Amino acid sequence: MPAPTPRTEHELDVIANAVEWTCVRGRGAARTVTRHASHGECLQKAVLDGRTMIYAIDAQGLSVHVENV
């Protein structure tokens, strides 16, 4: 597995202070977004095929792509 992409200070701040996590899957009209209280809950609900994107969202509404699972 390749090393993770280095994170900027902004990205690390959003992840550390996330108040919500989302799982995003699909494109256009077929896109689904589910909202979760934690990263762990997001992982439990995600389809683990490498095509579900997980984002962290902070209190200001800024989001950061965390990983594809």
PyMOL Python script that loads the backbone (N, CA, C, O; Angstrom):
from pymol import cmd

cmd.read_pdbstr("""\
ATOM      1  N   MET A   1       0.848  -1.175   0.000  1.00  0.00           N
ATOM      2  CA  MET A   1       0.000   0.000   0.000  1.00  0.00           C
ATOM      3  C   MET A   1       0.896   1.242   0.000  1.00  0.00           C
ATOM      4  O   MET A   1       1.859   1.300   0.765  1.00  0.00           O
ATOM      5  N   PRO A   2       0.592   2.251  -0.857  1.00  0.00           N
ATOM      6  CA  PRO A   2       1.426   3.454  -0.897  1.00  0.00           C
ATOM      7  C   PRO A   2       1.270   4.283   0.374  1.00  0.00           C
ATOM      8  O   PRO A   2       0.267   4.190   1.080  1.00  0.00           O
ATOM      9  N   ALA A   3       2.280   5.086   0.640  1.00  0.00           N
ATOM     10  CA  ALA A   3       2.225   5.969   1.812  1.00  0.00           C
ATOM     11  C   ALA A   3       1.108   6.993   1.608  1.00  0.00           C
ATOM     12  O   ALA A   3       0.856   7.422   0.482  1.00  0.00           O
ATOM     13  N   PRO A   4       0.441   7.385   2.694  1.00  0.00           N
ATOM     14  CA  PRO A   4      -0.631   8.375   2.555  1.00  0.00           C
ATOM     15  C   PRO A   4      -0.085   9.713   2.073  1.00  0.00           C
ATOM     16  O   PRO A   4       1.074  10.048   2.318  1.00  0.00           O
ATOM     17  N   THR A   5      -0.926  10.467   1.390  1.00  0.00           N
ATOM     18  CA  THR A   5      -0.551  11.791   0.926  1.00  0.00           C
ATOM     19  C   THR A   5      -0.341  12.703   2.130  1.00  0.00           C
ATOM     20  O   THR A   5      -1.168  12.711   3.041  1.00  0.00           O
ATOM     21  N   PRO A   6       0.733  13.463   2.155  1.00  0.00           N
ATOM     22  CA  PRO A   6       0.948  14.376   3.279  1.00  0.00           C
ATOM     23  C   PRO A   6      -0.219  15.357   3.411  1.00  0.00           C
ATOM     24  O   PRO A   6      -0.782  15.797   2.409  1.00  0.00           O
ATOM     25  N   ARG A   7      -0.570  15.687   4.623  1.00  0.00           N
ATOM     26  CA  ARG A   7      -1.680  16.589   4.901  1.00  0.00           C
ATOM     27  C   ARG A   7      -1.180  17.991   5.199  1.00  0.00           C
ATOM     28  O   ARG A   7      -0.120  18.166   5.799  1.00  0.00           O
ATOM     29  N   THR A   8      -1.951  18.994   4.778  1.00  0.00           N
ATOM     30  CA  THR A   8      -1.637  20.375   5.129  1.00  0.00           C
ATOM     31  C   THR A   8      -2.140  20.644   6.548  1.00  0.00           C
ATOM     32  O   THR A   8      -2.913  19.861   7.100  1.00  0.00           O
ATOM     33  N   GLU A   9      -1.698  21.749   7.124  1.00  0.00           N
ATOM     34  CA  GLU A   9      -2.176  22.129   8.456  1.00  0.00           C
ATOM     35  C   GLU A   9      -3.692  22.336   8.446  1.00  0.00           C
ATOM     36  O   GLU A   9      -4.381  21.967   9.397  1.00  0.00           O
ATOM     37  N   HIS A  10      -4.202  22.924   7.370  1.00  0.00           N
ATOM     38  CA  HIS A  10      -5.651  23.130   7.244  1.00  0.00           C
ATOM     39  C   HIS A  10      -6.399  21.798   7.286  1.00  0.00           C
ATOM     40  O   HIS A  10      -7.377  21.654   8.020  1.00  0.00           O
ATOM     41  N   GLU A  11      -5.941  20.836   6.505  1.00  0.00           N
ATOM     42  CA  GLU A  11      -6.591  19.527   6.479  1.00  0.00           C
ATOM     43  C   GLU A  11      -6.553  18.854   7.845  1.00  0.00           C
ATOM     44  O   GLU A  11      -7.557  18.311   8.306  1.00  0.00           O
ATOM     45  N   LEU A  12      -5.393  18.891   8.486  1.00  0.00           N
ATOM     46  CA  LEU A  12      -5.269  18.286   9.811  1.00  0.00           C
ATOM     47  C   LEU A  12      -6.187  18.955  10.818  1.00  0.00           C
ATOM     48  O   LEU A  12      -6.750  18.285  11.684  1.00  0.00           O
ATOM     49  N   ASP A  13      -6.344  20.277  10.715  1.00  0.00           N
ATOM     50  CA  ASP A  13      -7.221  21.018  11.621  1.00  0.00           C
ATOM     51  C   ASP A  13      -8.679  20.625  11.423  1.00  0.00           C
ATOM     52  O   ASP A  13      -9.397  20.401  12.398  1.00  0.00           O
ATOM     53  N   VAL A  14      -9.123  20.538  10.178  1.00  0.00           N
ATOM     54  CA  VAL A  14     -10.513  20.150   9.902  1.00  0.00           C
ATOM     55  C   VAL A  14     -10.775  18.729  10.409  1.00  0.00           C
ATOM     56  O   VAL A  14     -11.806  18.479  11.032  1.00  0.00           O
ATOM     57  N   ILE A  15      -9.866  17.811  10.151  1.00  0.00           N
ATOM     58  CA  ILE A  15     -10.044  16.424  10.594  1.00  0.00           C
ATOM     59  C   ILE A  15     -10.086  16.348  12.117  1.00  0.00           C
ATOM     60  O   ILE A  15     -10.929  15.654  12.685  1.00  0.00           O
ATOM     61  N   ALA A  16      -9.171  17.063  12.778  1.00  0.00           N
ATOM     62  CA  ALA A  16      -9.109  17.027  14.245  1.00  0.00           C
ATOM     63  C   ALA A  16     -10.349  17.637  14.890  1.00  0.00           C
ATOM     64  O   ALA A  16     -10.737  17.241  15.989  1.00  0.00           O
ATOM     65  N   ASN A  17     -10.974  18.601  14.210  1.00  0.00           N
ATOM     66  CA  ASN A  17     -12.118  19.306  14.781  1.00  0.00           C
ATOM     67  C   ASN A  17     -13.433  18.973  14.079  1.00  0.00           C
ATOM     68  O   ASN A  17     -14.388  19.747  14.146  1.00  0.00           O
ATOM     69  N   ALA A  18     -13.481  17.836  13.413  1.00  0.00           N
ATOM     70  CA  ALA A  18     -14.688  17.453  12.671  1.00  0.00           C
ATOM     71  C   ALA A  18     -15.883  17.289  13.606  1.00  0.00           C
ATOM     72  O   ALA A  18     -15.787  16.676  14.669  1.00  0.00           O
ATOM     73  N   VAL A  19     -17.002  17.850  13.181  1.00  0.00           N
ATOM     74  CA  VAL A  19     -18.255  17.699  13.933  1.00  0.00           C
ATOM     75  C   VAL A  19     -19.209  16.759  13.199  1.00  0.00           C
ATOM     76  O   VAL A  19     -20.239  16.351  13.735  1.00  0.00           O
ATOM     77  N   GLU A  20     -18.840  16.425  11.960  1.00  0.00           N
ATOM     78  CA  GLU A  20     -19.668  15.543  11.141  1.00  0.00           C
ATOM     79  C   GLU A  20     -18.771  14.851  10.116  1.00  0.00           C
ATOM     80  O   GLU A  20     -17.748  15.392   9.697  1.00  0.00           O
ATOM     81  N   TRP A  21     -19.173  13.661   9.729  1.00  0.00           N
ATOM     82  CA  TRP A  21     -18.459  12.886   8.712  1.00  0.00           C
ATOM     83  C   TRP A  21     -19.470  12.465   7.664  1.00  0.00           C
ATOM     84  O   TRP A  21     -20.614  12.160   8.001  1.00  0.00           O
ATOM     85  N   THR A  22     -19.069  12.443   6.395  1.00  0.00           N
ATOM     86  CA  THR A  22     -19.980  12.010   5.347  1.00  0.00           C
ATOM     87  C   THR A  22     -19.352  10.910   4.505  1.00  0.00           C
ATOM     88  O   THR A  22     -18.138  10.861   4.308  1.00  0.00           O
ATOM     89  N   CYS A  23     -20.219  10.031   4.017  1.00  0.00           N
ATOM     90  CA  CYS A  23     -19.846   9.020   3.029  1.00  0.00           C
ATOM     91  C   CYS A  23     -20.514   9.444   1.733  1.00  0.00           C
ATOM     92  O   CYS A  23     -21.728   9.643   1.692  1.00  0.00           O
ATOM     93  N   VAL A  24     -19.732   9.582   0.686  1.00  0.00           N
ATOM     94  CA  VAL A  24     -20.243  10.007  -0.618  1.00  0.00           C
ATOM     95  C   VAL A  24     -19.941   8.915  -1.615  1.00  0.00           C
ATOM     96  O   VAL A  24     -18.837   8.372  -1.659  1.00  0.00           O
ATOM     97  N   ARG A  25     -20.947   8.601  -2.419  1.00  0.00           N
ATOM     98  CA  ARG A  25     -20.799   7.518  -3.375  1.00  0.00           C
ATOM     99  C   ARG A  25     -21.581   7.847  -4.639  1.00  0.00           C
ATOM    100  O   ARG A  25     -22.712   8.327  -4.558  1.00  0.00           O
ATOM    101  N   GLY A  26     -20.995   7.596  -5.802  1.00  0.00           N
ATOM    102  CA  GLY A  26     -21.685   7.790  -7.069  1.00  0.00           C
ATOM    103  C   GLY A  26     -21.475   9.174  -7.657  1.00  0.00           C
ATOM    104  O   GLY A  26     -20.775  10.015  -7.094  1.00  0.00           O
ATOM    105  N   ARG A  27     -22.106   9.384  -8.812  1.00  0.00           N
ATOM    106  CA  ARG A  27     -21.996  10.652  -9.549  1.00  0.00           C
ATOM    107  C   ARG A  27     -23.371  11.167  -9.927  1.00  0.00           C
ATOM    108  O   ARG A  27     -24.326  10.402 -10.064  1.00  0.00           O
ATOM    109  N   GLY A  28     -23.450  12.469 -10.092  1.00  0.00           N
ATOM    110  CA  GLY A  28     -24.666  13.096 -10.602  1.00  0.00           C
ATOM    111  C   GLY A  28     -25.915  12.679  -9.861  1.00  0.00           C
ATOM    112  O   GLY A  28     -25.966  12.706  -8.632  1.00  0.00           O
ATOM    113  N   ALA A  29     -26.932  12.287 -10.633  1.00  0.00           N
ATOM    114  CA  ALA A  29     -28.222  11.901 -10.050  1.00  0.00           C
ATOM    115  C   ALA A  29     -28.120  10.633  -9.214  1.00  0.00           C
ATOM    116  O   ALA A  29     -28.968  10.395  -8.353  1.00  0.00           O
ATOM    117  N   ALA A  30     -27.106   9.823  -9.449  1.00  0.00           N
ATOM    118  CA  ALA A  30     -26.941   8.575  -8.707  1.00  0.00           C
ATOM    119  C   ALA A  30     -26.126   8.762  -7.422  1.00  0.00           C
ATOM    120  O   ALA A  30     -25.891   7.798  -6.693  1.00  0.00           O
ATOM    121  N   ARG A  31     -25.695   9.995  -7.142  1.00  0.00           N
ATOM    122  CA  ARG A  31     -24.854  10.253  -5.956  1.00  0.00           C
ATOM    123  C   ARG A  31     -25.670  10.105  -4.678  1.00  0.00           C
ATOM    124  O   ARG A  31     -26.798  10.587  -4.578  1.00  0.00           O
ATOM    125  N   THR A  32     -25.075   9.431  -3.713  1.00  0.00           N
ATOM    126  CA  THR A  32     -25.689   9.331  -2.390  1.00  0.00           C
ATOM    127  C   THR A  32     -24.719   9.904  -1.363  1.00  0.00           C
ATOM    128  O   THR A  32     -23.506   9.718  -1.457  1.00  0.00           O
ATOM    129  N   VAL A  33     -25.278  10.599  -0.387  1.00  0.00           N
ATOM    130  CA  VAL A  33     -24.492  11.179   0.694  1.00  0.00           C
ATOM    131  C   VAL A  33     -25.171  10.794   1.995  1.00  0.00           C
ATOM    132  O   VAL A  33     -26.365  11.033   2.175  1.00  0.00           O
ATOM    133  N   THR A  34     -24.407  10.194   2.907  1.00  0.00           N
ATOM    134  CA  THR A  34     -24.949   9.889   4.227  1.00  0.00           C
ATOM    135  C   THR A  34     -24.103  10.623   5.256  1.00  0.00           C
ATOM    136  O   THR A  34     -22.887  10.742   5.106  1.00  0.00           O
ATOM    137  N   ARG A  35     -24.754  11.112   6.297  1.00  0.00           N
ATOM    138  CA  ARG A  35     -24.078  11.895   7.337  1.00  0.00           C
ATOM    139  C   ARG A  35     -23.960  11.069   8.605  1.00  0.00           C
ATOM    140  O   ARG A  35     -24.874  10.328   8.971  1.00  0.00           O
ATOM    141  N   HIS A  36     -22.803  11.209   9.280  1.00  0.00           N
ATOM    142  CA  HIS A  36     -22.534  10.406  10.469  1.00  0.00           C
ATOM    143  C   HIS A  36     -21.839  11.240  11.533  1.00  0.00           C
ATOM    144  O   HIS A  36     -21.235  12.269  11.231  1.00  0.00           O
ATOM    145  N   ALA A  37     -21.927  10.793  12.776  1.00  0.00           N
ATOM    146  CA  ALA A  37     -21.356  11.519  13.910  1.00  0.00           C
ATOM    147  C   ALA A  37     -19.862  11.260  14.090  1.00  0.00           C
ATOM    148  O   ALA A  37     -19.174  12.065  14.719  1.00  0.00           O
ATOM    149  N   SER A  38     -19.350  10.160  13.555  1.00  0.00           N
ATOM    150  CA  SER A  38     -17.934   9.833  13.750  1.00  0.00           C
ATOM    151  C   SER A  38     -17.362   9.135  12.526  1.00  0.00           C
ATOM    152  O   SER A  38     -18.094   8.629  11.676  1.00  0.00           O
ATOM    153  N   HIS A  39     -16.042   9.119  12.458  1.00  0.00           N
ATOM    154  CA  HIS A  39     -15.355   8.416  11.374  1.00  0.00           C
ATOM    155  C   HIS A  39     -15.673   6.919  11.438  1.00  0.00           C
ATOM    156  O   HIS A  39     -15.910   6.287  10.409  1.00  0.00           O
ATOM    157  N   GLY A  40     -15.676   6.361  12.641  1.00  0.00           N
ATOM    158  CA  GLY A  40     -15.970   4.935  12.817  1.00  0.00           C
ATOM    159  C   GLY A  40     -17.358   4.568  12.335  1.00  0.00           C
ATOM    160  O   GLY A  40     -17.545   3.533  11.697  1.00  0.00           O
ATOM    161  N   GLU A  41     -18.332   5.413  12.637  1.00  0.00           N
ATOM    162  CA  GLU A  41     -19.705   5.161  12.180  1.00  0.00           C
ATOM    163  C   GLU A  41     -19.767   5.223  10.661  1.00  0.00           C
ATOM    164  O   GLU A  41     -20.473   4.442  10.022  1.00  0.00           O
ATOM    165  N   CYS A  42     -19.027   6.154  10.098  1.00  0.00           N
ATOM    166  CA  CYS A  42     -18.976   6.282   8.637  1.00  0.00           C
ATOM    167  C   CYS A  42     -18.407   5.001   8.020  1.00  0.00           C
ATOM    168  O   CYS A  42     -18.933   4.503   7.025  1.00  0.00           O
ATOM    169  N   LEU A  43     -17.348   4.478   8.605  1.00  0.00           N
ATOM    170  CA  LEU A  43     -16.743   3.241   8.091  1.00  0.00           C
ATOM    171  C   LEU A  43     -17.704   2.063   8.181  1.00  0.00           C
ATOM    172  O   LEU A  43     -17.713   1.203   7.300  1.00  0.00           O
ATOM    173  N   GLN A  44     -18.510   2.014   9.231  1.00  0.00           N
ATOM    174  CA  GLN A  44     -19.479   0.925   9.388  1.00  0.00           C
ATOM    175  C   GLN A  44     -20.536   0.962   8.297  1.00  0.00           C
ATOM    176  O   GLN A  44     -21.008  -0.089   7.863  1.00  0.00           O
ATOM    177  N   LYS A  45     -20.914   2.144   7.847  1.00  0.00           N
ATOM    178  CA  LYS A  45     -21.980   2.296   6.851  1.00  0.00           C
ATOM    179  C   LYS A  45     -21.469   2.277   5.413  1.00  0.00           C
ATOM    180  O   LYS A  45     -22.253   2.092   4.482  1.00  0.00           O
ATOM    181  N   ALA A  46     -20.160   2.465   5.221  1.00  0.00           N
ATOM    182  CA  ALA A  46     -19.601   2.555   3.870  1.00  0.00           C
ATOM    183  C   ALA A  46     -19.553   1.192   3.191  1.00  0.00           C
ATOM    184  O   ALA A  46     -19.412   0.158   3.843  1.00  0.00           O
ATOM    185  N   VAL A  47     -19.674   1.216   1.867  1.00  0.00           N
ATOM    186  CA  VAL A  47     -19.443   0.017   1.063  1.00  0.00           C
ATOM    187  C   VAL A  47     -17.933  -0.037   0.848  1.00  0.00           C
ATOM    188  O   VAL A  47     -17.364   0.870   0.240  1.00  0.00           O
ATOM    189  N   LEU A  48     -17.284  -1.083   1.337  1.00  0.00           N
ATOM    190  CA  LEU A  48     -15.826  -1.139   1.337  1.00  0.00           C
ATOM    191  C   LEU A  48     -15.267  -1.721   0.039  1.00  0.00           C
ATOM    192  O   LEU A  48     -14.739  -2.833   0.015  1.00  0.00           O
ATOM    193  N   ASP A  49     -15.394  -0.944  -1.039  1.00  0.00           N
ATOM    194  CA  ASP A  49     -14.875  -1.394  -2.328  1.00  0.00           C
ATOM    195  C   ASP A  49     -13.925  -0.379  -2.960  1.00  0.00           C
ATOM    196  O   ASP A  49     -13.587  -0.489  -4.139  1.00  0.00           O
ATOM    197  N   GLY A  50     -13.496   0.611  -2.170  1.00  0.00           N
ATOM    198  CA  GLY A  50     -12.580   1.619  -2.692  1.00  0.00           C
ATOM    199  C   GLY A  50     -13.253   2.749  -3.433  1.00  0.00           C
ATOM    200  O   GLY A  50     -12.571   3.627  -3.961  1.00  0.00           O
ATOM    201  N   ARG A  51     -14.581   2.754  -3.489  1.00  0.00           N
ATOM    202  CA  ARG A  51     -15.291   3.758  -4.266  1.00  0.00           C
ATOM    203  C   ARG A  51     -16.154   4.685  -3.411  1.00  0.00           C
ATOM    204  O   ARG A  51     -16.816   5.579  -3.938  1.00  0.00           O
ATOM    205  N   THR A  52     -16.148   4.478  -2.116  1.00  0.00           N
ATOM    206  CA  THR A  52     -16.877   5.362  -1.210  1.00  0.00           C
ATOM    207  C   THR A  52     -15.880   6.370  -0.649  1.00  0.00           C
ATOM    208  O   THR A  52     -14.847   5.985  -0.100  1.00  0.00           O
ATOM    209  N   MET A  53     -16.188   7.662  -0.785  1.00  0.00           N
ATOM    210  CA  MET A  53     -15.308   8.719  -0.303  1.00  0.00           C
ATOM    211  C   MET A  53     -15.790   9.188   1.064  1.00  0.00           C
ATOM    212  O   MET A  53     -16.985   9.403   1.268  1.00  0.00           O
ATOM    213  N   ILE A  54     -14.868   9.344   1.986  1.00  0.00           N
ATOM    214  CA  ILE A  54     -15.199   9.825   3.324  1.00  0.00           C
ATOM    215  C   ILE A  54     -14.617  11.221   3.490  1.00  0.00           C
ATOM    216  O   ILE A  54     -13.450  11.470   3.188  1.00  0.00           O
ATOM    217  N   TYR A  55     -15.471  12.137   3.982  1.00  0.00           N
ATOM    218  CA  TYR A  55     -15.080  13.519   4.217  1.00  0.00           C
ATOM    219  C   TYR A  55     -15.306  13.878   5.673  1.00  0.00           C
ATOM    220  O   TYR A  55     -16.273  13.426   6.286  1.00  0.00           O
ATOM    221  N   ALA A  56     -14.412  14.695   6.234  1.00  0.00           N
ATOM    222  CA  ALA A  56     -14.583  15.291   7.558  1.00  0.00           C
ATOM    223  C   ALA A  56     -15.101  16.707   7.350  1.00  0.00           C
ATOM    224  O   ALA A  56     -14.675  17.397   6.424  1.00  0.00           O
ATOM    225  N   ILE A  57     -16.028  17.145   8.215  1.00  0.00           N
ATOM    226  CA  ILE A  57     -16.609  18.488   8.113  1.00  0.00           C
ATOM    227  C   ILE A  57     -16.501  19.159   9.477  1.00  0.00           C
ATOM    228  O   ILE A  57     -16.887  18.582  10.493  1.00  0.00           O
ATOM    229  N   ASP A  58     -15.973  20.382   9.493  1.00  0.00           N
ATOM    230  CA  ASP A  58     -15.836  21.079  10.770  1.00  0.00           C
ATOM    231  C   ASP A  58     -17.050  21.980  11.025  1.00  0.00           C
ATOM    232  O   ASP A  58     -17.977  22.027  10.216  1.00  0.00           O
ATOM    233  N   ALA A  59     -17.035  22.691  12.151  1.00  0.00           N
ATOM    234  CA  ALA A  59     -18.173  23.519  12.561  1.00  0.00           C
ATOM    235  C   ALA A  59     -18.450  24.669  11.595  1.00  0.00           C
ATOM    236  O   ALA A  59     -19.578  25.158  11.536  1.00  0.00           O
ATOM    237  N   GLN A  60     -17.452  25.107  10.843  1.00  0.00           N
ATOM    238  CA  GLN A  60     -17.651  26.175   9.859  1.00  0.00           C
ATOM    239  C   GLN A  60     -18.153  25.658   8.519  1.00  0.00           C
ATOM    240  O   GLN A  60     -18.409  26.443   7.607  1.00  0.00           O
ATOM    241  N   GLY A  61     -18.294  24.348   8.395  1.00  0.00           N
ATOM    242  CA  GLY A  61     -18.768  23.739   7.150  1.00  0.00           C
ATOM    243  C   GLY A  61     -17.666  23.430   6.160  1.00  0.00           C
ATOM    244  O   GLY A  61     -17.950  23.038   5.029  1.00  0.00           O
ATOM    245  N   LEU A  62     -16.404  23.599   6.562  1.00  0.00           N
ATOM    246  CA  LEU A  62     -15.300  23.260   5.680  1.00  0.00           C
ATOM    247  C   LEU A  62     -15.127  21.752   5.659  1.00  0.00           C
ATOM    248  O   LEU A  62     -15.245  21.099   6.696  1.00  0.00           O
ATOM    249  N   SER A  63     -14.851  21.195   4.492  1.00  0.00           N
ATOM    250  CA  SER A  63     -14.715  19.751   4.392  1.00  0.00           C
ATOM    251  C   SER A  63     -13.356  19.364   3.818  1.00  0.00           C
ATOM    252  O   SER A  63     -12.732  20.117   3.071  1.00  0.00           O
ATOM    253  N   VAL A  64     -12.921  18.159   4.197  1.00  0.00           N
ATOM    254  CA  VAL A  64     -11.650  17.603   3.737  1.00  0.00           C
ATOM    255  C   VAL A  64     -11.878  16.152   3.369  1.00  0.00           C
ATOM    256  O   VAL A  64     -12.460  15.391   4.143  1.00  0.00           O
ATOM    257  N   HIS A  65     -11.418  15.768   2.186  1.00  0.00           N
ATOM    258  CA  HIS A  65     -11.468  14.359   1.795  1.00  0.00           C
ATOM    259  C   HIS A  65     -10.472  13.615   2.664  1.00  0.00           C
ATOM    260  O   HIS A  65      -9.299  13.982   2.731  1.00  0.00           O
ATOM    261  N   VAL A  66     -10.945  12.561   3.336  1.00  0.00           N
ATOM    262  CA  VAL A  66     -10.094  11.808   4.254  1.00  0.00           C
ATOM    263  C   VAL A  66      -9.558  10.552   3.572  1.00  0.00           C
ATOM    264  O   VAL A  66      -8.362  10.265   3.634  1.00  0.00           O
ATOM    265  N   GLU A  67     -10.450   9.808   2.924  1.00  0.00           N
ATOM    266  CA  GLU A  67     -10.013   8.560   2.306  1.00  0.00           C
ATOM    267  C   GLU A  67     -11.108   7.985   1.405  1.00  0.00           C
ATOM    268  O   GLU A  67     -12.274   8.370   1.482  1.00  0.00           O
ATOM    269  N   ASN A  68     -10.696   7.063   0.563  1.00  0.00           N
ATOM    270  CA  ASN A  68     -11.628   6.229  -0.186  1.00  0.00           C
ATOM    271  C   ASN A  68     -11.590   4.857   0.443  1.00  0.00           C
ATOM    272  O   ASN A  68     -10.515   4.309   0.690  1.00  0.00           O
ATOM    273  N   VAL A  69     -12.763   4.299   0.704  1.00  0.00           N
ATOM    274  CA  VAL A  69     -12.823   2.964   1.309  1.00  0.00           C
ATOM    275  C   VAL A  69     -13.665   2.048   0.463  1.00  0.00           C
ATOM    276  O   VAL A  69     -13.838   0.878   0.804  1.00  0.00           O
TER     277      VAL A  69
END
""", "prot")
cmd.dss("prot")
cmd.show_as("cartoon", "prot")
cmd.util.cbc("prot")
cmd.orient("prot")
